[in-house]
Amino acid sequence: MPVPSGGRDSTDNVDRVLAALADPMRRRILDLLAGQPGSTATLLADELPVSRQAVVQHLAVLEAVELVASGRVGRERRYRVRPERLTATAAWMTRVAQQWDSRLNAIRLLAEAAEPPVDD
């Protein structure tokens, strides 16, 4: 079922995504997966300074918030990035930035209107 763009559900999703992305290793794993779709935890661990078990734990967090998906291919579990949650989080961040820009512009206009005219 689609999540409404402005409701509590979407805020919860953004909260969960930001919490997952707060960890630098998870961001690095996402970066690697973006360049190597269909990678395994073993292949990812070969490129990271952590164990395969640690990578699996990070992947589980990313999968729980729907930033990655996995599927079995033979005996291996392969992972890929799911961009939908990232896109939704980026849209939320853009909306917040636009609201702040609007507020700051209103403050600037008020400040400029309150300044006395400069005599030449």
Order of alpha helices (4+ residues) and beta strands (2+ residues): alpha-alpha-alpha-alpha-beta-beta-alpha
